[in-house]
Amino acid sequence: MEDPNRPVTGYPAPNPNHNGYAAGNPPPSGTAYPYTAPPPTAYYINQNNPYNQQSYHPDPYSARRATCLRRIFAFVIGLIIIFGTITFIVWLVLRPQVPEFRVDSFSVSNFTVGNNSLVSFTSEVSLTARNPNKKMRLDYDHIEAVVFYKSESLADTTIPPFSQDTKSETSIKANFAAAGSYVDNRVVGGINGDRSKNGNVEFNLRMLSRVKFEAKAWRMRRRFLKVFCGDLVVGIPSNGRSGTLTSGPKQCREGI
């Protein structure tokens, strides 16, 4: 008699394991996840990540601060551009020019150089200041002038302040006096050497002044004006008489 529990020939044996593999045999490595739905591990990791939560919840205060800084920066840039444009337009209209100076005469009296390196003399310098501007008047103050032999200062003085209208010239005078001014021995040797050759001594004149440019309602801030008048050759006779400028009027160099 046949066993009733024996499987019928031609049909597969029932498999109690429903994952497709024989009981006791795990799936080979590298095999895809056997279930229909993917594992929920990645989902829970992203949900529990604090950095991901921050990305989904931005700080509104940081955004407001960034917007405020951008607006302030744009406002400052706009002011700079507007101010630069106005200044450039005014400069094109007014065309400010540096004043011009000329030495008309240079006289030296009682010029003596002692063996003790002391220099004494009196001097008068006449200059002409010219305002070349068509639309701007000039105001000068704190005018200081110094007489040099080469780079050695011999005497200094101050010149009274003055003003100039447009396209005008002003005559100014500077009086110097050196009563026993001490100088270096090389300066004494240089002066005596120049006088022994042809009786001429070469001086330099430097001036420093504050100048203000004005044009009706427009006023520029005061600038420092530097004036250098070099190669002023003065013939100084040995008999003590007054020496004068031998080369005629001399144009100076100016700068601001």
C-alpha positions in Angstrom: 0.0 0.0 0.0 1.3 3.5 -0.9 2.1 6.0 1.8 -0.5 8.7 1.8 2.0 11.3 2.9 4.3 10.8 0.0 4.2 13.6 -2.6 2.7 12.9 -5.9 5.2 12.4 -8.7 5.5 15.5 -11.0 4.7 18.2 -8.5 7.4 20.1 -6.6 7.9 19.5 -3.0 6.4 22.2 -0.8 8.8 24.8 0.5 8.0 26.2 3.9 10.4 29.2 3.4 8.7 31.9 1.3 11.7 34.0 0.5 12.6 31.9 -2.4 15.5 30.1 -0.8 15.8 26.8 0.7 15.5 26.6 4.5 18.7 27.1 6.3 20.4 28.7 3.2 20.8 32.5 3.4 20.7 34.6 0.2 24.1 35.0 -1.5 26.1 38.2 -0.8 25.4 41.1 -3.2 21.8 39.9 -3.7 19.2 42.7 -3.8 16.9 43.2 -0.9 14.3 40.4 -1.2 11.3 42.5 -0.1 9.1 44.6 -2.4 9.5 47.9 -0.5 13.0 49.4 0.0 14.5 49.5 3.5 13.5 52.5 5.6 16.9 53.1 7.0 17.9 56.1 4.7 14.6 57.8 5.4 15.0 57.7 9.1 18.6 58.8 8.9 17.7 61.9 6.9 14.8 62.7 9.2 17.0 62.5 12.3 19.9 64.5 10.9 20.1 67.9 12.6 21.9 69.5 9.6 19.0 68.5 7.3 16.5 69.9 9.7 18.4 73.3 9.6 18.4 73.3 5.8 14.6 73.0 5.9 14.3 75.7 8.6 16.5 78.8 7.7 17.1 81.6 10.2 14.9 84.6 9.2 17.1 87.0 11.2 20.2 86.1 9.2 18.4 86.8 5.9 17.2 90.2 7.2 20.7 91.1 8.3 22.2 90.1 4.9 19.5 92.2 3.1 20.2 95.2 5.3 23.9 95.0 4.7 23.4 94.8 1.0 21.2 97.9 1.0 23.7 99.9 3.1 26.5 98.9 0.8 24.5 99.9 -2.3 23.6 103.2 -0.7 27.3 104.0 0.1 28.4 103.1 -3.4 25.6 105.3 -4.8 26.7 108.3 -2.7 30.4 107.9 -3.8 29.3 107.7 -7.4 27.1 110.8 -7.1 29.7 112.8 -5.3 32.5 111.9 -7.7 30.3 112.8 -10.7 29.4 116.2 -9.2 33.1 116.9 -8.4 34.1 115.9 -11.9 31.5 118.1 -13.5 32.5 121.1 -11.3 36.1 120.6 -12.2 35.3 120.5 -15.9 33.4 123.8 -15.6 35.8 125.7 -13.4 39.1 124.2 -14.5 41.2 125.3 -11.4 44.8 126.1 -12.3 47.9 126.6 -10.0 48.9 130.2 -9.6 52.2 131.4 -11.2 55.1 133.3 -9.6 58.0 135.3 -11.1 61.0 136.9 -9.4 61.3 140.4 -10.8 64.3 141.7 -8.7 66.6 140.4 -6.0 68.9 142.8 -4.2 71.5 142.0 -1.5 73.2 144.7 0.7 76.0 144.5 3.2 76.8 141.0 2.4 79.6 139.7 4.7 81.0 136.2 5.5 83.2 136.0 8.5 85.9 133.5 9.3 83.7 132.3 12.2 81.1 131.0 9.7 78.7 133.8 10.3 76.8 135.4 7.4 75.2 138.8 7.5 73.2 140.6 4.9 69.9 142.3 4.0 67.9 141.5 1.0 64.7 142.6 -0.8 62.9 140.3 -3.3 60.1 141.6 -5.6 57.8 139.0 -7.0 54.7 138.9 -9.2 51.9 136.5 -8.5 49.5 135.7 -11.3 46.1 134.1 -11.1 45.5 132.3 -14.4 42.0 131.2 -13.6 39.0 132.6 -15.5 36.3 131.7 -12.9 38.1 131.3 -9.6 39.6 133.9 -7.2 42.5 133.1 -4.9 43.2 133.8 -1.2 46.7 133.4 0.2 47.7 133.2 3.9 50.5 131.9 6.1 53.1 132.8 3.5 56.6 131.8 4.5 59.7 132.6 2.4 63.3 131.3 2.9 66.5 132.3 1.1 69.0 129.5 0.5 72.5 129.1 -0.7 72.3 125.7 -2.4 70.5 123.7 0.3 71.6 125.9 3.3 69.1 128.2 4.8 70.4 131.8 5.3 67.4 133.9 6.2 63.6 133.6 6.4 60.6 135.9 6.6 56.8 136.0 6.3 54.7 137.8 3.7 51.3 139.5 4.5 48.3 137.6 3.1 46.6 138.8 0.0 43.8 138.0 -2.5 43.6 137.9 -6.2 40.7 138.2 -8.6 40.4 136.2 -11.8 43.0 136.8 -14.4 44.9 139.3 -12.3 48.5 139.9 -11.2 49.7 141.0 -7.8 53.1 142.5 -6.8 54.5 141.3 -3.5 57.8 142.0 -1.6 59.8 139.9 0.8 62.4 141.5 3.0 65.1 139.3 4.5 67.8 140.1 7.2 70.5 137.8 8.4 72.5 139.2 11.4 75.3 136.8 12.0 73.6 133.6 10.9 75.7 130.6 11.5 76.4 128.4 8.5 78.5 125.3 7.8 82.2 125.7 6.8 81.5 124.3 3.3 78.9 127.0 2.7 81.4 129.7 3.6 83.9 128.1 1.3 81.4 127.9 -1.5 80.3 131.5 -1.2 83.9 132.8 -1.0 84.8 130.7 -4.0 81.9 132.0 -6.1 82.7 135.6 -5.2 86.4 135.2 -6.1 85.5 133.9 -9.6 83.2 136.6 -11.0 81.6 138.3 -7.9 78.3 136.4 -8.3 76.5 134.3 -5.8 73.7 132.0 -6.7 70.7 131.9 -4.3 67.5 129.9 -4.2 64.1 131.2 -2.9 61.4 128.9 -1.6 57.9 129.9 -0.4 55.1 127.9 1.3 51.6 129.3 1.5 48.0 128.2 2.0 45.8 129.1 -0.9 42.0 128.8 -1.2 40.2 128.6 -4.6 36.8 130.3 -4.7 34.1 130.6 -7.4 30.9 132.3 -6.2 29.1 129.7 -4.0 31.8 127.0 -4.7 34.8 126.9 -2.3 37.5 124.3 -2.3 39.4 123.5 0.8 42.7 125.3 1.4 45.7 123.7 -0.3 49.4 124.1 0.5 51.1 125.9 -2.4 54.9 125.3 -2.9 56.9 127.8 -4.9 60.6 127.3 -5.8 62.6 130.0 -7.5 66.1 128.7 -8.3 69.3 129.9 -10.0 68.9 133.5 -8.8 72.4 134.8 -9.6 73.2 138.1 -7.7 76.3 140.1 -8.4 77.8 141.2 -5.1 80.6 143.8 -5.4 83.5 143.6 -3.0 83.1 147.3 -2.0 79.9 146.6 0.0 77.5 148.1 -2.4 74.1 146.5 -3.1 74.1 143.6 -5.5 71.3 142.9 -8.0 69.9 140.1 -10.0 72.1 139.6 -13.1 69.9 137.3 -15.2 66.7 139.4 -15.3 63.2 138.2 -14.2 63.1 134.5 -13.3 60.1 132.2 -13.6 59.4 130.0 -10.6 58.1 126.5 -10.3 54.8 125.9 -8.4 53.1 122.9 -7.1 50.2 121.9 -4.8 
